[in-house]
Amino acid sequence: MDAARLPHRLLPVGRRHIRRKLRDNIMGITRPAIRRLARRGGVVRIKKEVYDEIRVVIKTRIAEVLQQVVHIMDSASTGSYQRRTVSTRDVAYALKRMGNTLYGFD
């Protein structure tokens, strides 16, 4: 019987912890998802090399928005109270500060 099918109490001590394989999360934005966004923007054909470039642009844009959200949350915190949860209002306000008004989130 191999070690993968044994109960935890019978496993050798060194085999209990299984490490997760790390991957780049930006690859979670798949080619079909990028294609759907491009179709919404009116693009008909997409070159193969564009997908990686779009992922880089999306990653930098998300980093900019998150930086603004962190600034908003820091300014909303007081001496004894510190906010730890990001709300949709925070993201909408951050986008508004960056010049992209997001409607429907008053």
MOPAC internal coordinates of N, CA, C and O (Angstrom, degrees):
PM7 1SCF
backbone

  N    0.0000 0     0.00 0     0.00 0    0    0    0
  C    1.4516 1     0.00 0     0.00 0    1    0    0
  C    1.5301 1   108.39 1     0.00 0    2    1    0
  O    1.2310 1   119.90 1   -51.35 1    3    2    1
  N    1.3455 1   117.80 1   128.65 1    3    2    1
  C    1.4584 1   119.45 1  -178.55 1    5    3    2
  C    1.5282 1   110.54 1   -80.46 1    6    5    3
  O    1.2310 1   121.16 1   -13.64 1    7    6    5
  N    1.3245 1   115.40 1   166.36 1    7    6    5
  C    1.4625 1   121.58 1  -173.22 1    9    7    6
  C    1.5207 1   112.75 1   -68.70 1   10    9    7
  O    1.2310 1   119.42 1   159.19 1   11   10    9
  N    1.3181 1   118.71 1   -20.81 1   11   10    9
  C    1.4646 1   120.79 1  -178.21 1   13   11   10
  C    1.5251 1   111.92 1   -69.93 1   14   13   11
  O    1.2310 1   119.77 1   156.45 1   15   14   13
  N    1.3302 1   118.04 1   -23.55 1   15   14   13
  C    1.4610 1   120.73 1  -176.89 1   17   15   14
  C    1.5276 1   112.84 1  -100.38 1   18   17   15
  O    1.2310 1   119.80 1   177.53 1   19   18   17
  N    1.3155 1   117.98 1    -2.47 1   19   18   17
  C    1.4574 1   121.09 1  -179.46 1   21   19   18
  C    1.5277 1   110.67 1   -79.94 1   22   21   19
  O    1.2310 1   119.80 1   -31.82 1   23   22   21
  N    1.3328 1   117.99 1   148.18 1   23   22   21
  C    1.4652 1   119.66 1   172.28 1   25   23   22
  C    1.5284 1   110.13 1   -64.66 1   26   25   23
  O    1.2310 1   120.77 1   -20.93 1   27   26   25
  N    1.3329 1   116.13 1   159.07 1   27   26   25
  C    1.4642 1   120.09 1  -175.69 1   29   27   26
  C    1.5256 1   112.89 1   -60.61 1   30   29   27
  O    1.2310 1   119.86 1   144.99 1   31   30   29
  N    1.2971 1   117.88 1   -35.01 1   31   30   29
  C    1.4664 1   118.52 1  -176.65 1   33   31   30
  C    1.5272 1   112.08 1   -70.50 1   34   33   31
  O    1.2310 1   119.78 1   161.53 1   35   34   33
  N    1.3412 1   118.03 1   -18.47 1   35   34   33
  C    1.4535 1   121.11 1  -179.75 1   37   35   34
  C    1.5269 1   113.12 1   -98.25 1   38   37   35
  O    1.2310 1   120.42 1   174.13 1   39   38   37
  N    1.3336 1   116.80 1    -5.87 1   39   38   37
  C    1.4576 1   119.58 1  -179.31 1   41   39   38
  C    1.5196 1   111.02 1   -72.41 1   42   41   39
  O    1.2310 1   120.14 1   -31.54 1   43   42   41
  N    1.3061 1   117.33 1   148.46 1   43   42   41
  C    1.4604 1   118.90 1   171.21 1   45   43   42
  C    1.5281 1   109.48 1   -61.95 1   46   45   43
  O    1.2310 1   120.28 1   -28.36 1   47   46   45
  N    1.3005 1   117.06 1   151.64 1   47   46   45
  C    1.4608 1   122.04 1  -172.10 1   49   47   46
  C    1.5224 1   111.58 1   -60.58 1   50   49   47
  O    1.2310 1   119.29 1   141.95 1   51   50   49
  N    1.2934 1   118.95 1   -38.05 1   51   50   49
  C    1.4511 1   120.86 1  -176.18 1   53   51   50
  C    1.5184 1   114.44 1   -75.48 1   54   53   51
  O    1.2310 1   118.83 1   168.68 1   55   54   53
  N    1.3139 1   119.83 1   -11.32 1   55   54   53
  C    1.4623 1   122.41 1  -173.52 1   57   55   54
  C    1.5249 1   113.14 1  -102.14 1   58   57   55
  O    1.2310 1   119.34 1  -176.08 1   59   58   57
  N    1.3143 1   118.86 1     3.92 1   59   58   57
  C    1.4578 1   120.09 1  -174.18 1   61   59   58
  C    1.5166 1   112.91 1   -74.01 1   62   61   59
  O    1.2310 1   119.83 1   143.50 1   63   62   61
  N    1.2901 1   117.94 1   -36.50 1   63   62   61
  C    1.4611 1   121.11 1  -175.40 1   65   63   62
  C    1.5221 1   110.04 1   -91.01 1   66   65   63
  O    1.2310 1   120.94 1   -59.97 1   67   66   65
  N    1.3058 1   115.81 1   120.03 1   67   66   65
  C    1.4590 1   120.67 1   178.04 1   69   67   66
  C    1.5169 1   107.83 1  -107.20 1   70   69   67
  O    1.2310 1   120.60 1   -59.34 1   71   70   69
  N    1.3150 1   116.45 1   120.66 1   71   70   69
  C    1.4620 1   120.26 1  -179.65 1   73   71   70
  C    1.5168 1   110.34 1   -79.77 1   74   73   71
  O    1.2310 1   121.71 1   -40.79 1   75   74   73
  N    1.3346 1   114.33 1   139.21 1   75   74   73
  C    1.4566 1   119.41 1   174.97 1   77   75   74
  C    1.5138 1   108.80 1   -80.70 1   78   77   75
  O    1.2310 1   120.80 1   -36.19 1   79   78   77
  N    1.3001 1   116.08 1   143.81 1   79   78   77
  C    1.4531 1   119.93 1   177.03 1   81   79   78
  C    1.5138 1   108.35 1   -80.26 1   82   81   79
  O    1.2310 1   120.82 1   -54.41 1   83   82   81
  N    1.3195 1   116.04 1   125.59 1   83   82   81
  C    1.4500 1   120.55 1  -179.85 1   85   83   82
  C    1.5180 1   109.51 1   -83.74 1   86   85   83
  O    1.2310 1   121.13 1   -36.26 1   87   86   85
  N    1.3236 1   115.44 1   143.74 1   87   86   85
  C    1.4524 1   120.22 1   176.17 1   89   87   86
  C    1.5146 1   107.71 1  -138.95 1   90   89   87
  O    1.2310 1   121.17 1   -16.14 1   91   90   89
  N    1.2998 1   115.37 1   163.86 1   91   90   89
  C    1.4456 1   120.12 1   179.88 1   93   91   90
  C    1.5265 1   108.24 1   -76.96 1   94   93   91
  O    1.2310 1   120.37 1   -61.10 1   95   94   93
  N    1.3227 1   116.89 1   118.90 1   95   94   93
  C    1.4579 1   120.78 1  -174.99 1   97   95   94
  C    1.5214 1   113.18 1   -67.14 1   98   97   95
  O    1.2310 1   119.89 1   158.34 1   99   98   97
  N    1.3093 1   117.81 1   -21.66 1   99   98   97
  C    1.4603 1   119.76 1  -179.84 1  101   99   98
  C    1.5262 1   110.46 1   -65.93 1  102  101   99
  O    1.2310 1   120.12 1   159.04 1  103  102  101
  N    1.3280 1   117.38 1   -20.96 1  103  102  101
  C    1.4593 1   119.93 1   176.74 1  105  103  102
  C    1.5299 1   111.44 1   -72.71 1  106  105  103
  O    1.2310 1   120.34 1   171.72 1  107  106  105
  N    1.3338 1   116.95 1    -8.28 1  107  106  105
  C    1.4593 1   120.88 1   174.16 1  109  107  106
  C    1.5154 1   112.35 1   -69.52 1  110  109  107
  O    1.2310 1   120.55 1   161.67 1  111  110  109
  N    1.3318 1   116.55 1   -18.33 1  111  110  109
  C    1.4602 1   120.48 1   173.29 1  113  111  110
  C    1.5236 1   105.76 1   -83.14 1  114  113  111
  O    1.2310 1   121.15 1   -79.14 1  115  114  113
  N    1.2968 1   115.40 1   100.86 1  115  114  113
  C    1.4606 1   121.15 1  -169.70 1  117  115  114
  C    1.5210 1   111.99 1   -80.04 1  118  117  115
  O    1.2310 1   121.29 1   -13.11 1  119  118  117
  N    1.3043 1   115.13 1   166.89 1  119  118  117
  C    1.4695 1   120.40 1   177.70 1  121  119  118
  C    1.5204 1   112.24 1   -60.32 1  122  121  119
  O    1.2310 1   119.20 1   136.70 1  123  122  121
  N    1.3382 1   119.13 1   -43.30 1  123  122  121
  C    1.4641 1   117.40 1   177.08 1  125  123  122
  C    1.5269 1   113.57 1   -62.71 1  126  125  123
  O    1.2310 1   120.25 1   146.08 1  127  126  125
  N    1.3420 1   117.13 1   -33.92 1  127  126  125
  C    1.4672 1   119.76 1   178.21 1  129  127  126
  C    1.5261 1   110.53 1   -66.20 1  130  129  127
  O    1.2310 1   120.52 1   137.52 1  131  130  129
  N    1.3279 1   116.61 1   -42.48 1  131  130  129
  C    1.4659 1   120.57 1   177.25 1  133  131  130
  C    1.5230 1   109.75 1   -64.68 1  134  133  131
  O    1.2310 1   120.68 1   140.64 1  135  134  133
  N    1.3068 1   116.31 1   -39.36 1  135  134  133
  C    1.4684 1   120.73 1   179.14 1  137  135  134
  C    1.5311 1   110.88 1   -63.47 1  138  137  135
  O    1.2310 1   120.23 1   139.50 1  139  138  137
  N    1.3423 1   117.17 1   -40.50 1  139  138  137
  C    1.4710 1   119.90 1   178.47 1  141  139  138
  C    1.5189 1   111.17 1   -64.35 1  142  141  139
  O    1.2310 1   120.33 1   138.43 1  143  142  141
  N    1.3384 1   116.97 1   -41.57 1  143  142  141
  C    1.4672 1   119.90 1   177.06 1  145  143  142
  C    1.5225 1   111.01 1   -62.47 1  146  145  143
  O    1.2310 1   120.58 1   139.57 1  147  146  145
  N    1.3192 1   116.49 1   -40.43 1  147  146  145
  C    1.4637 1   120.14 1   179.74 1  149  147  146
  C    1.5244 1   111.01 1   -67.15 1  150  149  147
  O    1.2310 1   120.21 1   141.62 1  151  150  149
  N    1.3181 1   117.21 1   -38.38 1  151  150  149
  C    1.4580 1   120.47 1   177.65 1  153  151  150
  C    1.5273 1   110.72 1   -62.33 1  154  153  151
  O    1.2310 1   120.76 1   140.35 1  155  154  153
  N    1.3282 1   116.15 1   -39.65 1  155  154  153
  C    1.4595 1   120.04 1   177.76 1  157  155  154
  C    1.5209 1   110.80 1   -63.07 1  158  157  155
  O    1.2310 1   120.74 1   148.90 1  159  158  157
  N    1.3270 1   116.20 1   -31.10 1  159  158  157
  C    1.4591 1   121.09 1   177.92 1  161  159  158
  C    1.5144 1   113.73 1   -84.86 1  162  161  159
  O    1.2310 1   119.82 1   176.82 1  163  162  161
  N    1.3310 1   117.95 1    -3.18 1  163  162  161
  C    1.4517 1   121.10 1   176.26 1  165  163  162
  C    1.5153 1   115.22 1    96.32 1  166  165  163
  O    1.2310 1   119.74 1  -167.68 1  167  166  165
  N    1.3253 1   118.10 1    12.32 1  167  166  165
  C    1.4631 1   121.75 1  -179.32 1  169  167  166
  C    1.5242 1   109.11 1   -83.85 1  170  169  167
  O    1.2310 1   120.61 1   -44.25 1  171  170  169
  N    1.3294 1   116.45 1   135.75 1  171  170  169
  C    1.4630 1   120.98 1  -178.33 1  173  171  170
  C    1.5270 1   111.14 1   -96.16 1  174  173  171
  O    1.2310 1   120.47 1   131.52 1  175  174  173
  N    1.3388 1   116.70 1   -48.48 1  175  174  173
  C    1.4617 1   120.57 1  -177.83 1  177  175  174
  C    1.5216 1   109.40 1  -124.35 1  178  177  175
  O    1.2310 1   121.46 1   -34.39 1  179  178  177
  N    1.3321 1   114.81 1   145.61 1  179  178  177
  C    1.4604 1   120.65 1  -179.20 1  181  179  178
  C    1.5198 1   108.18 1  -127.83 1  182  181  179
  O    1.2310 1   120.87 1   -50.35 1  183  182  181
  N    1.3209 1   115.95 1   129.65 1  183  182  181
  C    1.4532 1   120.88 1   176.97 1  185  183  182
  C    1.5295 1   109.60 1   -73.77 1  186  185  183
  O    1.2310 1   120.50 1   -28.90 1  187  186  185
  N    1.3057 1   116.64 1   151.10 1  187  186  185
  C    1.4601 1   122.57 1  -175.56 1  189  187  186
  C    1.5309 1   112.80 1   -59.91 1  190  189  187
  O    1.2310 1   120.36 1   142.51 1  191  190  189
  N    1.3313 1   116.91 1   -37.49 1  191  190  189
  C    1.4642 1   121.14 1  -175.69 1  193  191  190
  C    1.5268 1   112.58 1   -74.04 1  194  193  191
  O    1.2310 1   120.09 1   166.90 1  195  194  193
  N    1.3168 1   117.44 1   -13.10 1  195  194  193
  C    1.4622 1   120.95 1  -174.93 1  197  195  194
  C    1.5268 1   111.44 1   -73.59 1  198  197  195
  O    1.2310 1   119.69 1   151.38 1  199  198  197
  N    1.3212 1   118.19 1   -28.62 1  199  198  197
  C    1.4595 1   121.15 1  -174.22 1  201  199  198
  C    1.5276 1   111.99 1   -60.13 1  202  201  199
  O    1.2310 1   120.07 1   135.11 1  203  202  201
  N    1.3319 1   117.47 1   -44.89 1  203  202  201
  C    1.4647 1   120.06 1   179.33 1  205  203  202
  C    1.5244 1   111.17 1   -65.95 1  206  205  203
  O    1.2310 1   120.54 1   142.07 1  207  206  205
  N    1.3215 1   116.57 1   -37.93 1  207  206  205
  C    1.4664 1   120.15 1   178.79 1  209  207  206
  C    1.5280 1   111.06 1   -65.63 1  210  209  207
  O    1.2310 1   120.48 1   141.04 1  211  210  209
  N    1.3154 1   116.69 1   -38.96 1  211  210  209
  C    1.4650 1   120.44 1   178.12 1  213  211  210
  C    1.5207 1   110.25 1   -65.27 1  214  213  211
  O    1.2310 1   120.19 1   141.15 1  215  214  213
  N    1.3327 1   117.24 1   -38.85 1  215  214  213
  C    1.4677 1   119.94 1   177.53 1  217  215  214
  C    1.5272 1   111.15 1   -61.94 1  218  217  215
  O    1.2310 1   120.23 1   140.45 1  219  218  217
  N    1.3306 1   117.17 1   -39.55 1  219  218  217
  C    1.4682 1   120.74 1   178.31 1  221  219  218
  C    1.5245 1   110.13 1   -64.29 1  222  221  219
  O    1.2310 1   120.28 1   136.91 1  223  222  221
  N    1.3251 1   117.08 1   -43.09 1  223  222  221
  C    1.4642 1   121.09 1  -179.97 1  225  223  222
  C    1.5260 1   110.78 1   -64.64 1  226  225  223
  O    1.2310 1   120.27 1   138.08 1  227  226  225
  N    1.3302 1   117.08 1   -41.92 1  227  226  225
  C    1.4658 1   120.69 1   178.78 1  229  227  226
  C    1.5226 1   110.27 1   -63.00 1  230  229  227
  O    1.2310 1   120.45 1   138.22 1  231  230  229
  N    1.3264 1   116.75 1   -41.78 1  231  230  229
  C    1.4649 1   120.46 1  -178.81 1  233  231  230
  C    1.5236 1   111.49 1   -64.12 1  234  233  231
  O    1.2310 1   119.98 1   137.37 1  235  234  233
  N    1.3346 1   117.64 1   -42.63 1  235  234  233
  C    1.4653 1   119.85 1   179.13 1  237  235  234
  C    1.5231 1   111.04 1   -67.79 1  238  237  235
  O    1.2310 1   119.97 1   142.01 1  239  238  237
  N    1.3256 1   117.66 1   -37.99 1  239  238  237
  C    1.4698 1   120.64 1   179.43 1  241  239  238
  C    1.5243 1   110.75 1   -65.62 1  242  241  239
  O    1.2310 1   120.13 1   137.55 1  243  242  241
  N    1.3243 1   117.35 1   -42.45 1  243  242  241
  C    1.4611 1   120.55 1   178.28 1  245  243  242
  C    1.5268 1   110.14 1   -64.13 1  246  245  243
  O    1.2310 1   120.03 1   141.58 1  247  246  245
  N    1.3323 1   117.55 1   -38.42 1  247  246  245
  C    1.4663 1   120.67 1   178.03 1  249  247  246
  C    1.5230 1   110.72 1   -63.28 1  250  249  247
  O    1.2310 1   119.83 1   139.89 1  251  250  249
  N    1.3358 1   117.92 1   -40.11 1  251  250  249
  C    1.4633 1   121.01 1   178.10 1  253  251  250
  C    1.5265 1   111.20 1   -64.33 1  254  253  251
  O    1.2310 1   120.48 1   135.90 1  255  254  253
  N    1.3266 1   116.69 1   -44.10 1  255  254  253
  C    1.4653 1   120.29 1  -179.68 1  257  255  254
  C    1.5209 1   110.25 1   -64.95 1  258  257  255
  O    1.2310 1   120.10 1   137.11 1  259  258  257
  N    1.3275 1   117.42 1   -42.89 1  259  258  257
  C    1.4633 1   120.38 1   179.87 1  261  259  258
  C    1.5229 1   111.92 1   -65.16 1  262  261  259
  O    1.2310 1   120.25 1   145.65 1  263  262  261
  N    1.3179 1   117.12 1   -34.35 1  263  262  261
  C    1.4598 1   120.01 1   176.76 1  265  263  262
  C    1.5271 1   110.19 1   -63.78 1  266  265  263
  O    1.2310 1   120.15 1   138.09 1  267  266  265
  N    1.3271 1   117.31 1   -41.91 1  267  266  265
  C    1.4613 1   120.91 1   176.68 1  269  267  266
  C    1.5319 1   111.09 1   -64.90 1  270  269  267
  O    1.2310 1   120.23 1   140.57 1  271  270  269
  N    1.3241 1   117.17 1   -39.43 1  271  270  269
  C    1.4640 1   120.97 1   179.52 1  273  271  270
  C    1.5244 1   110.37 1   -63.75 1  274  273  271
  O    1.2310 1   120.27 1   139.97 1  275  274  273
  N    1.3199 1   117.09 1   -40.03 1  275  274  273
  C    1.4692 1   120.41 1   178.32 1  277  275  274
  C    1.5219 1   110.24 1   -63.76 1  278  277  275
  O    1.2310 1   119.88 1   139.57 1  279  278  277
  N    1.3325 1   117.83 1   -40.43 1  279  278  277
  C    1.4649 1   120.57 1   177.09 1  281  279  278
  C    1.5253 1   110.87 1   -62.75 1  282  281  279
  O    1.2310 1   120.27 1   139.11 1  283  282  281
  N    1.3169 1   117.08 1   -40.89 1  283  282  281
  C    1.4626 1   120.96 1   179.16 1  285  283  282
  C    1.5202 1   110.29 1   -64.05 1  286  285  283
  O    1.2310 1   120.29 1   136.45 1  287  286  285
  N    1.3184 1   117.06 1   -43.55 1  287  286  285
  C    1.4611 1   119.82 1  -178.95 1  289  287  286
  C    1.5202 1   111.77 1   -68.93 1  290  289  287
  O    1.2310 1   120.04 1   145.84 1  291  290  289
  N    1.3329 1   117.52 1   -34.16 1  291  290  289
  C    1.4628 1   119.81 1   176.55 1  293  291  290
  C    1.5176 1   111.22 1   -65.69 1  294  293  291
  O    1.2310 1   120.44 1   140.59 1  295  294  293
  N    1.3281 1   116.76 1   -39.41 1  295  294  293
  C    1.4589 1   119.22 1  -179.32 1  297  295  294
  C    1.5238 1   111.35 1   -74.31 1  298  297  295
  O    1.2310 1   119.76 1   156.08 1  299  298  297
  N    1.3342 1   118.07 1   -23.92 1  299  298  297
  C    1.4619 1   121.10 1   178.58 1  301  299  298
  C    1.5233 1   111.70 1   -80.86 1  302  301  299
  O    1.2310 1   119.90 1   162.98 1  303  302  301
  N    1.3097 1   117.80 1   -17.02 1  303  302  301
  C    1.4594 1   121.26 1  -179.13 1  305  303  302
  C    1.5208 1   109.98 1   -80.47 1  306  305  303
  O    1.2310 1   121.11 1   -35.34 1  307  306  305
  N    1.3219 1   115.48 1   144.66 1  307  306  305
  C    1.4617 1   120.90 1   175.18 1  309  307  306
  C    1.5200 1   108.52 1  -106.79 1  310  309  307
  O    1.2310 1   120.77 1     6.03 1  311  310  309
  N    1.3278 1   116.13 1  -173.97 1  311  310  309
  C    1.4572 1   120.04 1  -176.60 1  313  311  310
  C    1.5124 1   113.67 1   -61.13 1  314  313  311
  O    1.2310 1   120.11 1   134.09 1  315  314  313
  N    1.3298 1   117.39 1   -45.91 1  315  314  313
  C    1.4608 1   119.82 1  -176.69 1  317  315  314
  C    1.5274 1   112.74 1   -98.37 1  318  317  315
  O    1.2310 1   120.27 1   166.69 1  319  318  317
  N    1.3300 1   117.10 1   -13.31 1  319  318  317
  C    1.4602 1   120.91 1  -176.34 1  321  319  318
  C    1.5121 1   109.21 1  -118.31 1  322  321  319
  O    1.2310 1   120.67 1   -55.15 1  323  322  321
  N    1.3186 1   116.32 1   124.85 1  323  322  321
  C    1.4576 1   120.93 1   179.24 1  325  323  322
  C    1.5232 1   108.65 1  -124.25 1  326  325  323
  O    1.2310 1   121.19 1   -55.60 1  327  326  325
  N    1.3286 1   115.32 1   124.40 1  327  326  325
  C    1.4585 1   119.82 1   179.32 1  329  327  326
  C    1.5177 1   109.82 1   -75.82 1  330  329  327
  O    1.2310 1   120.96 1   -39.78 1  331  330  329
  N    1.3320 1   115.76 1   140.22 1  331  330  329
  C    1.4619 1   120.30 1   179.87 1  333  331  330
  C    1.5203 1   112.64 1  -124.25 1  334  333  331
  O    1.2310 1   120.29 1   170.24 1  335  334  333
  N    1.3282 1   117.05 1    -9.76 1  335  334  333
  C    1.4562 1   120.92 1  -176.73 1  337  335  334
  C    1.5198 1   109.90 1  -111.20 1  338  337  335
  O    1.2310 1   120.75 1   -50.03 1  339  338  337
  N    1.3229 1   116.18 1   129.97 1  339  338  337
  C    1.4587 1   121.83 1   177.94 1  341  339  338
  C    1.5212 1   107.93 1   -87.65 1  342  341  339
  O    1.2310 1   120.67 1   -48.87 1  343  342  341
  N    1.3283 1   116.33 1   131.13 1  343  342  341
  C    1.4590 1   120.66 1   177.73 1  345  343  342
  C    1.5275 1   109.59 1  -105.06 1  346  345  343
  O    1.2310 1   121.32 1   -12.00 1  347  346  345
  N    1.3242 1   115.08 1   168.00 1  347  346  345
  C    1.4646 1   119.32 1   177.82 1  349  347  346
  C    1.5153 1   110.85 1   -65.08 1  350  349  347
  O    1.2310 1   120.61 1   150.09 1  351  350  349
  N    1.3125 1   116.44 1   -29.91 1  351  350  349
  C    1.4593 1   120.73 1   177.41 1  353  351  350
  C    1.5284 1   111.24 1   -63.11 1  354  353  351
  O    1.2310 1   120.46 1   141.65 1  355  354  353
  N    1.3228 1   116.74 1   -38.35 1  355  354  353
  C    1.4656 1   120.67 1   178.40 1  357  355  354
  C    1.5259 1   110.87 1   -62.42 1  358  357  355
  O    1.2310 1   120.49 1   135.95 1  359  358  357
  N    1.3234 1   116.66 1   -44.05 1  359  358  357
  C    1.4657 1   120.52 1  -179.50 1  361  359  358
  C    1.5213 1   110.46 1   -67.44 1  362  361  359
  O    1.2310 1   120.36 1   138.68 1  363  362  361
  N    1.3409 1   116.92 1   -41.32 1  363  362  361
  C    1.4642 1   120.13 1   179.07 1  365  363  362
  C    1.5248 1   110.47 1   -63.71 1  366  365  363
  O    1.2310 1   120.13 1   139.85 1  367  366  365
  N    1.3316 1   117.36 1   -40.15 1  367  366  365
  C    1.4607 1   120.53 1   179.20 1  369  367  366
  C    1.5267 1   110.96 1   -68.69 1  370  369  367
  O    1.2310 1   120.11 1   142.12 1  371  370  369
  N    1.3333 1   117.39 1   -37.88 1  371  370  369
  C    1.4673 1   120.57 1   177.74 1  373  371  370
  C    1.5217 1   110.63 1   -63.57 1  374  373  371
  O    1.2310 1   120.38 1   137.51 1  375  374  373
  N    1.3262 1   116.88 1   -42.49 1  375  374  373
  C    1.4654 1   119.94 1   177.62 1  377  375  374
  C    1.5196 1   111.05 1   -65.23 1  378  377  375
  O    1.2310 1   120.50 1   143.70 1  379  378  377
  N    1.3325 1   116.65 1   -36.30 1  379  378  377
  C    1.4630 1   120.43 1   178.01 1  381  379  378
  C    1.5214 1   110.50 1   -65.20 1  382  381  379
  O    1.2310 1   120.36 1   140.02 1  383  382  381
  N    1.3297 1   116.91 1   -39.98 1  383  382  381
  C    1.4662 1   120.69 1   177.74 1  385  383  382
  C    1.5203 1   111.81 1   -65.25 1  386  385  383
  O    1.2310 1   120.80 1   151.09 1  387  386  385
  N    1.3334 1   116.08 1   -28.91 1  387  386  385
  C    1.4624 1   120.37 1  -179.92 1  389  387  386
  C    1.5225 1   112.22 1   -85.50 1  390  389  387
  O    1.2310 1   120.42 1   175.94 1  391  390  389
  N    1.3411 1   116.81 1    -4.06 1  391  390  389
  C    1.4554 1   120.03 1   177.01 1  393  391  390
  C    1.5109 1   114.64 1    98.32 1  394  393  391
  O    1.2310 1   119.69 1  -170.66 1  395  394  393
  N    1.3243 1   118.20 1     9.34 1  395  394  393
  C    1.4606 1   122.39 1   177.73 1  397  395  394
  C    1.5208 1   108.47 1  -117.93 1  398  397  395
  O    1.2310 1   120.41 1   -84.88 1  399  398  397
  N    1.3157 1   116.82 1    95.12 1  399  398  397
  C    1.4539 1   120.42 1  -179.46 1  401  399  398
  C    1.5191 1   109.47 1   -72.95 1  402  401  399
  O    1.2310 1   121.00 1   -49.47 1  403  402  401
  N    1.3180 1   115.68 1   130.53 1  403  402  401
  C    1.4545 1   122.21 1   179.65 1  405  403  402
  C    1.5205 1   107.49 1  -107.67 1  406  405  403
  O    1.2310 1   120.28 1   -66.24 1  407  406  405
  N    1.3105 1   117.07 1   113.76 1  407  406  405
  C    1.4583 1   121.32 1  -176.14 1  409  407  406
  C    1.5150 1   110.81 1   -83.97 1  410  409  407
  O    1.2310 1   121.00 1   -28.80 1  411  410  409
  N    1.3344 1   115.69 1   151.20 1  411  410  409
  C    1.4537 1   121.40 1   177.28 1  413  411  410
  C    1.5109 1   114.06 1    96.28 1  414  413  411
  O    1.2310 1   119.58 1   178.32 1  415  414  413
  N    1.3288 1   118.41 1    -1.68 1  415  414  413
  C    1.4632 1   122.21 1   179.01 1  417  415  414
  C    1.5205 1   108.74 1  -124.68 1  418  417  415
  O    1.2310 1   121.06 1  -106.50 1  419  418  417
  N    1.3278 1   115.58 1    73.50 1  419  418  417
  C    1.4719 1   119.74 1  -178.59 1  421  419  418
  C    1.4950 1   111.76 1   -82.07 1  422  421  419
  O    1.2310 1   120.10 1   180.00 1  423  422  421

